[in-house]
């Protein structure tokens, strides 16, 4: 079994590496009751979910800093000889957020502890960035049509939902963000910038569909820990972005085993009949939509080989969807009389000309002269009423068939551009 352990480590270690752009930082100053700084004080930062701990000491100015801190809830403690140990719990570190906390030590036995209940300042004291963190509670609890996290981007100041660019319908079409057909998504304009000038990051990795300037991979809502919309950032790693930076962090597991499962469905059984689209039906059009998935996370545990509690964790998420719905559109189809060549009662009431009589107008050479189908030449047995085409001159492929209407030739390139060429057009008369 030992020979397999190195390969297991190779598979696990990459999962523990994080991009620098999603990590935060914690800094501050340790001082005594009089306000004097305390140098060489021990400062510990402990993750409340994984029990991992980072230790450090203050410098000669009583200043400490922790970098590359993964988003989560932490406990910060400070101690020094001759002072009581002080700690503050539930220190929330957001995505790419710098938290500044100043610890105050009181004189006393080092074995005594003092709990600090002061909250972190809402103002960023260490950076000039502007941004808003959307917490895990908001991601999980707020309703999302199609389970697309981008709908929450409008909760941030300066974000305007502008979906007027190409591909704004979503789904799986050309240049469209990957989304469930008919679901809601938002590619916002940040602080007035073009809504296609944003950047999407997932765990510090660029998650950008550059052709459409949207996300490439849609994160699973239940696997998102939190995300941050950064509307202004002067850091070097965010260069080249005119709009905002949407930084998403996924869950990484913890010491406790957690999981979830879900199923969301839409079905025509629950829908009412559409009086317009379903005018020719007795019920609604068949519609099936299912979104399902599951998540599980916890410590890595291999019986009799490895116990990963407080050391190694995992988190797995899967989501799938099934979508089936007929495209509903209304068309004008020819009647039985029109299929036989009788257009006297056609809706458009357009005159029908006999192309065999087309010639140059002697009074205006730039325009053709044509005769109505009822005014055919006497030497041609094509006499008919106004708007009626004799069946004897119709091409067989144009005639009505019980199986439907058959077109024997596709429109030419010139026809699609708005004008026709005689050699490309199938003749109506023979």
VENRATA-V90758 format. One record per residue. N is the residue number from 1. RES is the residue in one small letter. OMEGA is omega as a letter, one per 40 degrees, with the letter a starting at -180 (999 if undefined). NEAR is the number of other ideal C-beta (glycine too) atoms within 8 Angstrom. Layout:
n:N res:RES omega:OMEGA near:NEAR
n:N res:RES omega:OMEGA near:NEAR
This chain:
n:1 res:x omega:a near:5
n:2 res:x omega:a near:4
n:3 res:x omega:i near:5
n:4 res:x omega:a near:7
n:5 res:x omega:i near:10
n:6 res:x omega:i near:7
n:7 res:x omega:i near:7
n:8 res:x omega:i near:10
n:9 res:x omega:i near:8
n:10 res:x omega:a near:8
n:11 res:x omega:a near:8
n:12 res:x omega:a near:11
n:13 res:x omega:i near:8
n:14 res:x omega:i near:7
n:15 res:x omega:a near:7
n:16 res:x omega:a near:7
n:17 res:x omega:a near:5
n:18 res:x omega:i near:10
n:19 res:x omega:a near:9
n:20 res:x omega:a near:8
n:21 res:x omega:i near:10
n:22 res:x omega:a near:14
n:23 res:x omega:i near:14
n:24 res:x omega:a near:13
n:25 res:x omega:i near:14
n:26 res:x omega:i near:16
n:27 res:x omega:a near:12
n:28 res:x omega:a near:10
n:29 res:x omega:i near:11
n:30 res:x omega:a near:16
n:31 res:x omega:i near:13
n:32 res:x omega:a near:11
n:33 res:x omega:a near:7
n:34 res:x omega:a near:5
n:35 res:x omega:i near:5
n:36 res:x omega:a near:6
n:37 res:x omega:i near:10
n:38 res:x omega:i near:14
n:39 res:x omega:i near:9
n:40 res:x omega:i near:6
n:41 res:x omega:i near:15
n:42 res:x omega:a near:9
n:43 res:x omega:a near:14
n:44 res:x omega:i near:11
n:45 res:x omega:a near:14
n:46 res:x omega:i near:11
n:47 res:x omega:a near:12
n:48 res:x omega:a near:10
n:49 res:x omega:a near:8
n:50 res:x omega:a near:10
n:51 res:x omega:i near:9
n:52 res:x omega:a near:7
n:53 res:x omega:i near:8
n:54 res:x omega:a near:9
n:55 res:x omega:i near:8
n:56 res:x omega:i near:11
n:57 res:x omega:i near:9
n:58 res:x omega:i near:15
n:59 res:x omega:a near:8
n:60 res:x omega:i near:4
n:61 res:x omega:i near:8
n:62 res:x omega:a near:13
n:63 res:x omega:i near:10
n:64 res:x omega:i near:14
n:65 res:x omega:i near:8
n:66 res:x omega:a near:11
n:67 res:x omega:a near:6
n:68 res:x omega:i near:8
n:69 res:x omega:a near:13
n:70 res:x omega:a near:12
n:71 res:x omega:a near:13
n:72 res:x omega:i near:11
n:73 res:x omega:a near:9
n:74 res:x omega:i near:13
n:75 res:x omega:a near:11
n:76 res:x omega:a near:13
n:77 res:x omega:i near:11
n:78 res:x omega:a near:15
n:79 res:x omega:i near:10
n:80 res:x omega:i near:12
n:81 res:x omega:a near:4
n:82 res:x omega:a near:5
n:83 res:x omega:i near:15
n:84 res:x omega:i near:12
n:85 res:x omega:i near:12
n:86 res:x omega:i near:16
n:87 res:x omega:i near:12
n:88 res:x omega:a near:14
n:89 res:x omega:i near:7
n:90 res:x omega:i near:7
n:91 res:x omega:a near:13
n:92 res:x omega:i near:9
n:93 res:x omega:a near:14
n:94 res:x omega:a near:10
n:95 res:x omega:i near:13
n:96 res:x omega:a near:12
n:97 res:x omega:i near:12
n:98 res:x omega:a near:10
n:99 res:x omega:i near:12
n:100 res:x omega:i near:11
n:101 res:x omega:i near:11
n:102 res:x omega:a near:8
n:103 res:x omega:i near:14
n:104 res:x omega:i near:10
n:105 res:x omega:i near:17
n:106 res:x omega:a near:10
n:107 res:x omega:a near:8
n:108 res:x omega:a near:7
n:109 res:x omega:a near:5
n:110 res:x omega:i near:11
n:111 res:x omega:i near:4
n:112 res:x omega:a near:8
n:113 res:x omega:i near:7
n:114 res:x omega:i near:10
n:115 res:x omega:i near:8
n:116 res:x omega:a near:9
n:117 res:x omega:i near:5
n:118 res:x omega:i near:4
n:119 res:x omega:i near:4
n:120 res:x omega:a near:8
n:121 res:x omega:i near:6
n:122 res:x omega:a near:3
n:123 res:x omega:i near:4
n:124 res:x omega:a near:7
n:125 res:x omega:a near:5
n:126 res:x omega:a near:7
n:127 res:x omega:i near:6
n:128 res:x omega:a near:6
n:129 res:x omega:i near:11
n:130 res:x omega:a near:7
n:131 res:x omega:a near:14
n:132 res:x omega:i near:9
n:133 res:x omega:i near:10
n:134 res:x omega:a near:12
n:135 res:x omega:i near:7
n:136 res:x omega:a near:8
n:137 res:x omega:i near:6
n:138 res:x omega:a near:10
n:139 res:x omega:a near:14
n:140 res:x omega:a near:8
n:141 res:x omega:a near:5
n:142 res:x omega:a near:7
n:143 res:x omega:a near:3
n:144 res:x omega:i near:11
n:145 res:x omega:a near:7
n:146 res:x omega:i near:11
n:147 res:x omega:i near:11
n:148 res:x omega:a near:13
n:149 res:x omega:a near:14
n:150 res:x omega:i near:12
n:151 res:x omega:a near:11
n:152 res:x omega:a near:12
n:153 res:x omega:a near:13
n:154 res:x omega:i near:10
n:155 res:x omega:a near:8
n:156 res:x omega:i near:11
n:157 res:x omega:i near:5
n:158 res:x omega:a near:9
n:159 res:x omega:a near:14
n:160 res:x omega:a near:9
n:161 res:x omega:i near:8
n:162 res:x omega:a near:9
n:163 res:x omega:a near:9
n:164 res:x omega:a near:4
n:165 res:x omega:a near:9
n:166 res:x omega:a near:5
n:167 res:x omega:a near:12
n:168 res:x omega:i near:9
n:169 res:x omega:a near:6
n:170 res:x omega:i near:12
n:171 res:x omega:a near:9
n:172 res:x omega:a near:5
n:173 res:x omega:a near:7
n:174 res:x omega:i near:4
n:175 res:x omega:a near:7
n:176 res:x omega:i near:13
n:177 res:x omega:a near:13
n:178 res:x omega:a near:9
n:179 res:x omega:i near:12
n:180 res:x omega:a near:13
n:181 res:x omega:a near:9
n:182 res:x omega:i near:6
n:183 res:x omega:a near:11
n:184 res:x omega:i near:8
n:185 res:x omega:a near:12
n:186 res:x omega:i near:10
n:187 res:x omega:a near:14
n:188 res:x omega:i near:14
n:189 res:x omega:a near:11
n:190 res:x omega:i near:13
n:191 res:x omega:i near:9
n:192 res:x omega:i near:6
n:193 res:x omega:i near:11
n:194 res:x omega:a near:7
n:195 res:x omega:i near:14
n:196 res:x omega:a near:10
n:197 res:x omega:i near:9
n:198 res:x omega:i near:15
n:199 res:x omega:i near:11
n:200 res:x omega:i near:12
n:201 res:x omega:i near:15
n:202 res:x omega:a near:11
n:203 res:x omega:i near:10
n:204 res:x omega:i near:11
n:205 res:x omega:a near:7
n:206 res:x omega:i near:6
n:207 res:x omega:a near:10
n:208 res:x omega:i near:10
n:209 res:x omega:a near:10
n:210 res:x omega:a near:5
n:211 res:x omega:a near:5
n:212 res:x omega:i near:11
n:213 res:x omega:i near:10
n:214 res:x omega:i near:11
n:215 res:x omega:i near:14
n:216 res:x omega:a near:8
n:217 res:x omega:i near:7
n:218 res:x omega:i near:9
n:219 res:x omega:i near:11
n:220 res:x omega:a near:12
n:221 res:x omega:a near:10
n:222 res:x omega:i near:11
n:223 res:x omega:a near:10
n:224 res:x omega:i near:15
n:225 res:x omega:i near:9
n:226 res:x omega:i near:13
n:227 res:x omega:a near:14
n:228 res:x omega:i near:15
n:229 res:x omega:a near:15
n:230 res:x omega:a near:14
n:231 res:x omega:i near:13
n:232 res:x omega:a near:9
n:233 res:x omega:a near:9
n:234 res:x omega:a near:5
n:235 res:x omega:a near:7
n:236 res:x omega:a near:4
n:237 res:x omega:i near:6
n:238 res:x omega:i near:11
n:239 res:x omega:i near:5
n:240 res:x omega:a near:3
n:241 res:x omega:i near:10
n:242 res:x omega:a near:5
n:243 res:x omega:a near:13
n:244 res:x omega:i near:15
n:245 res:x omega:i near:13
n:246 res:x omega:a near:15
n:247 res:x omega:a near:14
n:248 res:x omega:i near:14
n:249 res:x omega:i near:12
n:250 res:x omega:i near:12
n:251 res:x omega:a near:10
n:252 res:x omega:i near:9
n:253 res:x omega:a near:10
n:254 res:x omega:a near:11
n:255 res:x omega:i near:10
n:256 res:x omega:a near:5
n:257 res:x omega:i near:7
n:258 res:x omega:i near:9
n:259 res:x omega:i near:8
n:260 res:x omega:i near:7
n:261 res:x omega:a near:8
n:262 res:x omega:i near:9
n:263 res:x omega:i near:7
n:264 res:x omega:a near:8
n:265 res:x omega:i near:7
n:266 res:x omega:a near:8
n:267 res:x omega:i near:9
n:268 res:x omega:i near:10
n:269 res:x omega:a near:4
n:270 res:x omega:a near:5
n:271 res:x omega:i near:9
n:272 res:x omega:i near:4
n:273 res:x omega:i near:9
n:274 res:x omega:a near:9
n:275 res:x omega:a near:5
n:276 res:x omega:a near:6
n:277 res:x omega:a near:7
n:278 res:x omega:a near:12
n:279 res:x omega:a near:6
n:280 res:x omega:a near:3
n:281 res:x omega:i near:8
n:282 res:x omega:a near:3
n:283 res:x omega:a near:6
n:284 res:x omega:i near:11
n:285 res:x omega:i near:11
n:286 res:x omega:a near:8
n:287 res:x omega:i near:11
n:288 res:x omega:i near:11
n:289 res:x omega:a near:13
n:290 res:x omega:i near:9
n:291 res:x omega:a near:14
n:292 res:x omega:i near:11
n:293 res:x omega:a near:12
n:294 res:x omega:i near:10
n:295 res:x omega:i near:16
n:296 res:x omega:a near:9
n:297 res:x omega:a near:14
n:298 res:x omega:i near:12
n:299 res:x omega:i near:15
n:300 res:x omega:a near:9
n:301 res:x omega:i near:9
n:302 res:x omega:a near:8
n:303 res:x omega:i near:4
n:304 res:x omega:a near:3
n:305 res:x omega:a near:6
n:306 res:x omega:i near:9
n:307 res:x omega:a near:7
n:308 res:x omega:i near:10
n:309 res:x omega:a near:7
n:310 res:x omega:a near:8
n:311 res:x omega:a near:6
n:312 res:x omega:a near:9
n:313 res:x omega:i near:13
n:314 res:x omega:i near:11
n:315 res:x omega:a near:12
n:316 res:x omega:i near:7
n:317 res:x omega:i near:12
n:318 res:x omega:i near:8
n:319 res:x omega:i near:10
n:320 res:x omega:i near:7
n:321 res:x omega:i near:9
n:322 res:x omega:a near:7
n:323 res:x omega:i near:8
n:324 res:x omega:i near:7
n:325 res:x omega:i near:10
n:326 res:x omega:i near:5
n:327 res:x omega:a near:4
n:328 res:x omega:i near:7
n:329 res:x omega:i near:4
n:330 res:x omega:i near:4
n:331 res:x omega:i near:4
n:332 res:x omega:a near:3
n:333 res:x omega:a near:5
n:334 res:x omega:i near:5
n:335 res:x omega:i near:7
n:336 res:x omega:i near:6
n:337 res:x omega:i near:9
n:338 res:x omega:i near:10
n:339 res:x omega:i near:10
n:340 res:x omega:i near:9
n:341 res:x omega:a near:10
n:342 res:x omega:a near:10
n:343 res:x omega:a near:12
n:344 res:x omega:i near:9
n:345 res:x omega:i near:6
n:346 res:x omega:a near:9
n:347 res:x omega:a near:4
n:348 res:x omega:i near:4
n:349 res:x omega:i near:5
n:350 res:x omega:i near:6
n:351 res:x omega:a near:6
n:352 res:x omega:a near:10
n:353 res:x omega:i near:10
n:354 res:x omega:a near:14
n:355 res:x omega:i near:9
n:356 res:x omega:a near:9
n:357 res:x omega:a near:12
n:358 res:x omega:i near:9
n:359 res:x omega:i near:7
n:360 res:x omega:i near:6
n:361 res:x omega:a near:9
n:362 res:x omega:i near:5
n:363 res:x omega:i near:3
n:364 res:x omega:a near:5
n:365 res:x omega:a near:6
n:366 res:x omega:a near:3
n:367 res:x omega:i near:6
n:368 res:x omega:i near:7
n:369 res:x omega:a near:10
n:370 res:x omega:i near:10
n:371 res:x omega:i near:10
n:372 res:x omega:a near:10
n:373 res:x omega:i near:14
n:374 res:x omega:a near:10
n:375 res:x omega:i near:7
n:376 res:x omega:i near:13
n:377 res:x omega:a near:8
n:378 res:x omega:a near:4
n:379 res:x omega:i near:3
n:380 res:x omega:a near:7
n:381 res:x omega:a near:5
n:382 res:x omega:a near:12
n:383 res:x omega:i near:6
n:384 res:x omega:i near:9
n:385 res:x omega:a near:6
n:386 res:x omega:i near:8
n:387 res:x omega:a near:12
n:388 res:x omega:i near:13
n:389 res:x omega:a near:13
n:390 res:x omega:a near:11
n:391 res:x omega:a near:8
n:392 res:x omega:a near:5
n:393 res:x omega:i near:9
n:394 res:x omega:i near:13
n:395 res:x omega:a near:10
n:396 res:x omega:a near:5
n:397 res:x omega:i near:8
n:398 res:x omega:a near:7
n:399 res:x omega:a near:10
n:400 res:x omega:i near:7
n:401 res:x omega:a near:7
n:402 res:x omega:a near:4
n:403 res:x omega:a near:4
n:404 res:x omega:a near:5
n:405 res:x omega:a near:8
n:406 res:x omega:i near:7
n:407 res:x omega:a near:6
n:408 res:x omega:i near:7
n:409 res:x omega:i near:5
n:410 res:x omega:i near:4
n:411 res:x omega:i near:5
n:412 res:x omega:i near:10
n:413 res:x omega:i near:5
n:414 res:x omega:i near:9
n:415 res:x omega:a near:11
n:416 res:x omega:i near:7
n:417 res:x omega:i near:6
n:418 res:x omega:i near:3
n:419 res:x omega:a near:6
n:420 res:x omega:i near:8
n:421 res:x omega:a near:9
n:422 res:x omega:a near:5
n:423 res:x omega:i near:4
n:424 res:x omega:a near:8
n:425 res:x omega:i near:9
n:426 res:x omega:a near:7
n:427 res:x omega:i near:7
n:428 res:x omega:i near:9
n:429 res:x omega:i near:10
n:430 res:x omega:999 near:5
